[in-house]
Amino acid sequence: MDQVFIERAQYKGGVVATKVIRKQRLKLDRKLLLEMRNMTNVKSMYMATFIGATIEPPLTEVWEYYTKGGLQDVLWNDNMKLDDMFKYSIGNDVLKGLIYIHSGPLKVHGRLKSTNVVVDGRWTCKLTDYGLETLRDGQQDDPELSDHHRYSSLYWTAPELMTSTSKDGFPTVQSKTVAGDIYAAAVILKEVFARNEPYSEYDDLSPIDIIEKVRSPVQTNCEPFRPSLSEISVQQSSEVKEAIIKGWAQNPLARPSAQAMQTELQKINPNKSSNVADNMAKMMERYSNNLEELVAERTQQVEEEKKKSEHLLYRMLPKTVADNLKAGVPLEAEDYDAVTIYFSDIVKFTNLSAESTPMQVVELLNKLYTIWDAIIANHDVYKVETIGDAYMVVSGVPERNRDNHAPEIANTALDLLSGIMDFKVPHKPDYQLRIRIGLHTGSVVAGVVGQAMPRYCLFGSAVNTAAMFEAGGSPMRIHISEPTYKLLCKFHGYQIADRGSDLDCKGGVKLHSYWLIG
């Protein structure tokens, strides 16, 4: 259910709550001016302060803005712990506001519901949306409101006030009565002590069904249809329930006055005290304790979200680069004289994709790359990117590792090639995936590109050359360039076969290359 005041505005340097009146013209006569004077004369700590209204379209009511928002905002906030003292205090405030209205010039509220109760910074509840009958006279209904909203707004309306219907069958409220206010207050007390909506226990009924049941004549020896009180579990809950039941009695004459209802609630309140300041001190102490718990809980949540963000950042960027980014160190591109780059792709991947659904392709690549990511985690390498079936890894950036980048990439390539042997395509278990691998050693420039989605990228001819060695290789073999071969020769234990000078390069140049066997 929507709050009454959904708009805020600036007025005299402060924030105010506003509500648009759906009418085109306003007649400034003596009756309206007298009503305005009566509204501005309302003085009670349990009444929201009416500031004024605009007289030019759009006609707008202006009320004082209260920091805690509406009563429903407080009740439905699961993070807000409302103990019995708070609940009794809220109920007491609502009834004291009604006492003020019923004993003063306003006589009756007429629109009382939990959406018309606001909470100030001291946790005092105040009634709002009262009075202004002349100002609102002739106001049009909002055509955009759904039947669900229109009927649920009647949850606080007494049955004797809904005996007539409009042309479209919607119940029309005939008048505003003191007994009707008491009925509404009883429904609000149910919301407060149960901390849920008026008819939330009847989730199998629509608002239309609920209102029709409330309006239906009560059969002899039958209880009228009302909100369920099964969720109320405060101290003296049986007495609270009894007070609520009296408040929404079917017979308006059987309902107690606001004063009697407030006295009864005060009598059964286990936390009552004759000292108002004592009560306020206890409430503020409990609120402070609750606030401390909320702060501790929020701090823990922030820390958890921070860890998740850091984990995500470390997955997007090399750790040293991510740490510099977090520390606010400017990220500048760097030249690297020698790094070794790995490229691979899946042989006949286009044909495989054509025989598979998009979801099957995604599942295949996700499973494969999850395995490969686990493998490369055992080596001093960094996965630069994956584009479709292409997989690019580098060693020697961003942290230089002397000449070790070549054996690191070579070992990675051998492990990935070995891992593909046992890989099963999820939707084609008999299909044997084959890959081509190309390795090359050369100079690059590396740096972070982009802000919204930063990426660590490599630039330079060495990148293109590594891709060319992959494309010019053979299925299930590791094709390496001469610079990579020369570096690997410094390390014992590698089996390398000479391929010859048959790799075409730009300009008709033939490059000498090798096969890394083991």
N, C-alpha and C positions, 0 to 999 in steps of 0.2 A: 504494500500500500504506500502511495506517495505521501511525502510530507506536505503540509499545507504551504509552508514558505520554502519555495525551491529557488528563489532568486535573492541575491544580495546586491546592495548598491552602496555608494559612498555618499554620506550626508554630513556636512559640517566637519569634515576630517575624520569621521568615524564610519563604521560599517552598520548598515541597517538592513532589516529584513523587509521584503516587499511582496505584495500580492496584487495581481492585476484584477480589476473589476470588469467583468465582461458586459459593459454597457457603453453606449456612444455619448450620451449627454448627461450632464449633471445640473440639476436645478438648485441654485443657491437660494433657498428660502429660509425663513425663520426656523422652521422645524429642523432642517438639516444643520443649521448653525448651532442650535440648542443641543442637538445630538453630539456634535463635535465638542462642544464645551463640556458636556457630561463625560465624554470619553477621556478628555485630557485631565479631568478631575479625578479619575480613578487612581487611588493611591493605596496600594497594598503590595506587600512583598510576595504575595501569591498570585499576582496579576501581571501579565506582560504589559509593558508600557506602550500605549498608542501614541505615535508622534504626530501623525497627520495624514493627509491625502492630497494627491495632485488633482487639480480641477480641469486639466486639459488632457485629452486622449493621448496615450492610453491611461485611463483612470487607474490610479494605483494607491493602495493602502501602504503606509509606512509604519513599521513597528520597530521597537528596539531589538537588536540582534543579540542572541545569547550563545555563548561560546560552546556549551556542551551539546547544542542542537536540540532535536526533538526527543521526547520521552521514548519513542520507539527506537531511536538511534542508540540510546543507552540500554534499553531492555534487550535488544537483539544483538548487542555486541558481546560475543562469547568471551572476549578478552577482559571484559569488565566484570569483576566479581561483586555481586550485589548480595550482601548477607541480609539477615532478617531485619536488622536495624535500618538499613537503607530502604528496604521494601516498605516497612511500616511508615518510614518518614515520607516516602513518595506518596503513599496513600493519604497520609495526614495532610500533606500540602495541597493535594487535589481537592480534598473535602473542605479545607479552610478557604480555598479560593471560591468554592461554591457558596459557602456560608456568607462570604463578603458580597457576592452577587445577589443572593436571595434576600439579603437584608438591606440592600441599597437601592439606588435609583434604577439600576439595570434590571432588577427583579428576576430575570431568567437568562441563562446562557443560550440554550437552544441548539447549539452546534458542538456540544462537548463530545470529544473523542480523544483517543491518545495522540492522534496527529495534531491536536490543538493544545497540547501541553508541551512546554519548552523547559529546558533546564539551564540555570545560570551557572556561573563559575563557582558559586558556593554550594552547589548541588541542591538549590531550592527549586521546586517545580512551580511553574507559573502557567495560569490559564491564558490562552490567547484566542483570537478569532471571535471575540464576544462583541455584542452590541452592533452598531452601524446598520440598523435595520433600514433607515431611510436611504442611506448611501447605497446599499445593495439592492434596494427595491427595483424590480424590473431587470435584474441581471439575467443574462442568457446562460443557458447550459452550454458546457463545452462539447461541441459536436464530435471531438476526437476521442472522448472518453469511451472506453469499451464497456459492454454490459457487466463484465467481471468487476471493473473498477466501480461502476455506478452502484451495483448491488452490495459490494463489500463495504462501501462507504456508509451503508445503512446498519451495519452491525451494532452500532451504539444507539439506534433509534428504538424507542419503546413501541410495542405492538399497537397500542391504542392510537398512536400518531400516524399509523400507516394503513388506515382503513379505506382510503380512496386511492384510485390509480389514474394515471394520465392516459392519453389516447394510445400510447404505445404499450400500455400495461404496466409501466413503472410506478411503484408506490409513490404517492405524493405525501409529504409531511404536512398535516393540516394546521398545526399550531405548535407553539413552544410553551412548555409547561415546566413547573418546578419538579413535578413527579418524573417528567421525561429526563431532566438533568440527573436525578437520582439513579434512574435506570442506567444512563450512560456511565455514571461514576462507578456503578457496580461492575460493569463490563471492563472498565479501566482497571479496577482493583484485581479482577481476574487476570488481566494481562500482566500486571505488576507482580503478583505473587506466584504466577505460573511461568512468567517470562516467555510467553509466546503469544501468538495472535489470538483473537477472541474465539474463533472456531477452528483452530489448527488441528484439534483432535478429530474433526470430521473431514478428513482429507478425501473421503469418497463422495462428498456433497459439493456441488458448485455453489457460489454465492447466491444464485437465483433460488436454488433449492433451499438453502438455509433461511433466506428471508421469507419464503413462502411458508416454511414450517413455523417460523416465529409469528407470522401474521394469522396462521390458522387458528380457529376457535379451539379452546382447550376443552376436551371432553371431561365429564364428571369423573372425579377420582384419578385424574391423570395430571402429571406434572407438565408445565409448559416447556416448550423446546428452548433451551438456553445453552450457552457455552459449557463445556465439561470442566469440572473442577478437580479432575483426577490428578493433575500435574502439580497441584499446590502441596508443598511439603515443608512449610515453615513451622516454627513453634506455634502452638495453639491453632493449628491448621483447621481443626473442626470449628472453632469459634469464628475464624476468618471466613470459612465457607458459609457459615450460618449468616454472617453479616452481609455477605455478597448476595445470598439467596433472598434475604429480606429486601435488598435494594432493587432487585429486578423482579419483584413479585408481579404476577399477572394483573392484580388489581392495583391501580395507581394509588388508591386511598390507603392501601396497606403498606406502602413504602414509607420508610422513616424519613425525617427531615435530614438535611445535610449536617445540621448540628448534632442530631441524635446519632447519626452514622459515625461522625467523627469522634464523638464521645465514646461510643462502643468500641471503635478501633483503638482508641487510646487506652481503654480499660484492659483490652486483651493483649496489648503490646508488652512483651516480656522485657523490653529495654526502656520502658517509660521512665521518665525522670521529671520531677517538678521544676528542675533547673534547666531552662532553655539553653543556657551557655554550656552546661554539662553535656547535653545531648549533642550540641553542635561540635563540641570538642571531640566527643567520641566518634562522630561521623567523620570529621576531618582526619582524625588519627587513623581510622580504618581506610579511608580513601588514600591517605599517604602511604600506608602499608601496601595497599593494592597497587598503587602507582609504582612503588619500589619493585614489587614483583613483576609488574609489566615491563619496567625499564630493564630489569635483569633478563627477562625472557626475550625482549626485543634485542638486547645486546647480543645474546646468544644466537638469535636468528640472523643478526647482521654478520656475526663472525662466520656462521655457516654459509651464508650467501657469499661472503668475501672469499671463503675457501673454494666454493664452486666457481666463482669468477676467475680466481687465480688458476684453478685447474683447467678451465676453458682457455684461458690466455696461454698457458703452457702448452696446450694442444695446438694452438694456432701459431705460436712463435717459439723459436729456440729459447731455452730457459734464461740464458744470459741476456738476450735481447728483451725478454719479458720483464726481467728484474730491473733493467735500466728504464724501461717504459714506466713501471710502477714507481720508480724512484724519481721520475721526472727528468732523467738525463736525456738530452737531445739525441735523437737517433739519426746518425748520419751514415750514408753509404760508405762501404769500405772496399778497398782493392785487396784482392788475394792473389798472390803470385802463382800459387799452385794448389788446386783442389782436385778431387776425383769425383766424377759424376756418374751415376747409374741411371740408365733408362731401360724400361722394359714395356712390352705390350703383349697382348694375347693374340696368338695366331688365329686368323679367320674369325675374329670376334664379331665382325659384321654379319657373317653367315649365322653364327650362333644366336645373335640378337634377333635376327629375322625369324628364327624358329622358336623364339621365346616371347613371353609377354613382358611388358615393362616391369611388372612386379618381380618376375622371375630373374630378370637381369639385375635389378637392384639387390635382390637377395643373394645372387651369385657373387657380385662384386663386394658386397658387405661382408660376406663370409670369408672370401679370399683375402681382402685387405685387413680384416681383423687378425687373421693368421699371420700375414706378412708383417703387420705392425708389431706383433708380439716378437717376431724373429729379429727385426731390426733394432728392437729395444736392447738387445744383447750386444750391440756394436756401437762404436763411436761414430754414428752417422745421424743425419737429420733428414726426415722426409719432407721434401720441398712441396710437392703437390701430387694429386692424382687427378687426371682428366680422363673420364671414361675408363678405358682399360689401360691407360698409360700410367706408369708408376715411376716417379723421379725421386732419387735419393742422392745426397751429397755428403762428403766427409771433408773436413778441413775448414769448415765455416759453421758458425761464427767464431768458434774457438780453433785456432791454428794448432795442428798436431804434427808439425815437422813433415816427414815423408810418410807418416803412418796412415795418411788418408787413402793411399793406394791399397795396402793390404786390408784396411777396414772395409772398403767398398768391395774388394775381391772376395773376402770372406762372407760378406753380406750376400753377394750375388750367388755364391755357391750354396749358401743355406736356403735362399729363396728358390733356387732351381731344384734343390733337393725336396723342399716342401711341396712343390707343385706336383711331384710324382704321386703323392698319397691323397691329393685333393680330389674330392668328389663333387661334381656339379649337382646341387640339390635336386633340380628337376630332371637331370639327365645323368643318373649315377654311373652309367656305362661310358659316358663321354670323357675322354682324356684331354684335359686342357694342356695346351702347349704354349710356351712363351719364348720370345726373343729378347736377348739382353745385350746391351751395348755399354761399354765403359770407356771413359776418356779422361785424361788429366790435362788441365790447362788453367789459365788465369781467368778470374771472373770479378765482377763487381756485385756485392750483395748488400741488400738493405730492405727496410720496411716500406711498403708501398700502400697508401690508402689510410684512412682514419676510421670510417664507419666499420669497415671489415678489413683491418690491416693484414697484410700478407708479407712473409719474408721471401723475397724473390732474388734470383740470380740472373745476371746479364753478362753477355759476352759471347764471343765466337765458340768458346769451349762448350757452351750449352748446346748450340746447334750441332757441333761436331759429335757430341755424345749421342744426340738423337739420330744423327746420320749413321753412326756405328750400330745402333740398335736396328734401324731400318735395313741396313745392309748385311745383317747377320742371318743366321739360320735358326730354325725352330730348335728349342731345347739346347742351345749353345750360348756361350758367353763370349762375345766379340769384343776384343780390347784393342786400343790404339797403341802406337809405338811408344808415346810418352808414358803410358800406364805400364806397358811391358818393361821399360827400362827401370822404372821405380820398383816393380815387383821383383826384378832380378837381384835387387839389393837384399831381398828377404828370401831365405831358403825355404824350400818345401813346396813350391808351386809347380804344377805341371802345366807347361805352356807349349802349344803347337804353332808353328809358323804357317800363316795362311797365304802369305805372299802379298804382292802389290796389285791386287785386283779390285780394290774399292774405289769406285769413281767419285771424284770430288768436283767442285765447281771449277770451270775452266779446263776440264779434261784432264786434270791432275789425278794420278793414281796414288793412293795411299797404301803404305805397308801396314798390315794388321796381323793379329794373332788370335788364337783360340785359348781361353783359359779353361783347362780341363779339370784341374783339381788342386 
